[in-house]
Amino acid sequence: MRSIGNLDAKERERAFLIGAPLAVVPALCVLPAIVFLIIVPRVAHARMIALLVLPAGALLGSFGLWKLAIGAVQKPWGIFNVLSVGALLVLLVIASYTGLFLALITVRL
């Protein structure tokens, strides 16, 4: 088994191509899932659906974030390192507005 610190260009590419969608898509789905399944339930059994969807999204997002972080810090620097850092910055923006909106919803309730 190869150590994490010695990824070649193909493995860094694979880490980005797998990690970016697995990290960004669940991050984008967290706010609507919380609002429409927990805060203002719109469908029958919404809380049960949320009990299944949110932990699955958290697991997928964690795995994707781990892959992006591994791909971002590998040397020598290349295009996939830069793309991984860019995807991590996108996740930072998504986490910021999600936290802001949830805080505003909490204050309003």
GINORQUI-V603868 format. One record per residue. N is the residue number from 1. RES is the residue in three letters. PHI is phi as a letter, one per 30 degrees, with the letter a starting at -180 (NA if undefined). OMEGA is omega in whole degrees, -180 to 180 (none if undefined). D_CENTER is the distance of its C-alpha to the mean C-alpha in Angstrom with 2 decimals. Layout:
n;res;phi;omega;d_center
N;RES;PHI;OMEGA;D_CENTER
N;RES;PHI;OMEGA;D_CENTER
//
This chain:
n;res;phi;omega;d_center
1;MET;NA;-178;26.62
2;ARG;d;179;25.41
3;SER;d;-176;24.05
4;ILE;d;-175;20.62
5;GLY;d;-175;22.43
6;ASN;b;179;24.25
7;LEU;c;175;22.05
8;ASP;d;-174;23.93
9;ALA;d;-179;22.89
10;LYS;d;179;22.24
11;GLU;d;175;19.90
12;ARG;d;176;17.94
13;GLU;d;179;17.79
14;ARG;d;179;16.63
15;ALA;d;179;13.88
16;PHE;d;-175;12.59
17;LEU;d;176;13.30
18;ILE;d;-173;11.58
19;GLY;d;-175;8.54
20;ALA;d;178;7.75
21;PRO;d;-180;7.79
22;LEU;d;178;6.13
23;ALA;c;-173;2.77
24;VAL;d;-176;4.28
25;VAL;d;176;6.28
26;PRO;d;178;5.22
27;ALA;d;177;4.33
28;LEU;d;-177;7.65
29;CYS;d;-175;9.23
30;VAL;d;-177;9.26
31;LEU;d;177;12.09
32;PRO;d;-180;14.27
33;ALA;d;180;14.03
34;ILE;d;-177;15.17
35;VAL;d;-172;17.78
36;PHE;d;179;19.25
37;LEU;c;-177;19.12
38;ILE;c;-174;19.88
39;ILE;d;179;21.42
40;VAL;b;-176;23.40
41;PRO;d;-177;23.57
42;ARG;c;-178;24.60
43;VAL;b;177;25.07
44;ALA;d;180;27.07
45;HIS;i;-177;25.42
46;ALA;d;-179;22.30
47;ARG;d;176;21.70
48;MET;d;177;22.03
49;ILE;d;179;19.52
50;ALA;d;179;17.07
51;LEU;d;177;18.00
52;LEU;c;-173;16.89
53;VAL;d;-174;13.87
54;LEU;d;176;11.94
55;PRO;d;177;12.32
56;ALA;d;176;11.50
57;GLY;d;178;8.13
58;ALA;d;178;7.68
59;LEU;d;179;9.15
60;LEU;d;179;7.35
61;GLY;d;178;3.83
62;SER;d;178;6.48
63;PHE;d;179;8.30
64;GLY;d;178;6.23
65;LEU;d;178;5.91
66;TRP;d;178;9.53
67;LYS;d;178;10.54
68;LEU;d;-180;9.66
69;ALA;d;178;11.48
70;ILE;d;-180;14.26
71;GLY;d;-176;14.73
72;ALA;d;-172;14.87
73;VAL;c;-178;17.71
74;GLN;d;175;20.00
75;LYS;c;-1;23.46
76;PRO;d;-178;25.14
77;TRP;d;179;22.96
78;GLY;b;-176;22.41
79;ILE;d;-178;20.59
80;PHE;d;172;17.55
81;ASN;d;-180;17.26
82;VAL;d;178;17.38
83;LEU;d;178;14.86
84;SER;d;177;12.35
85;VAL;d;177;13.28
86;GLY;d;178;13.02
87;ALA;d;177;9.44
88;LEU;d;176;8.81
89;LEU;d;175;11.14
90;VAL;d;177;9.52
91;LEU;d;177;6.40
92;LEU;d;178;9.47
93;VAL;d;179;11.18
94;ILE;d;179;8.79
95;ALA;d;180;8.80
96;SER;d;-178;12.49
97;TYR;d;176;13.54
98;THR;d;178;11.90
99;GLY;d;179;13.81
100;LEU;d;-180;16.80
101;PHE;d;178;17.11
102;LEU;d;176;16.86
103;ALA;d;178;19.42
104;LEU;d;178;21.61
105;ILE;d;180;21.57
106;THR;d;179;22.51
107;VAL;d;-179;25.32
108;ARG;d;-180;26.58
109;LEU;d;none;26.88
//
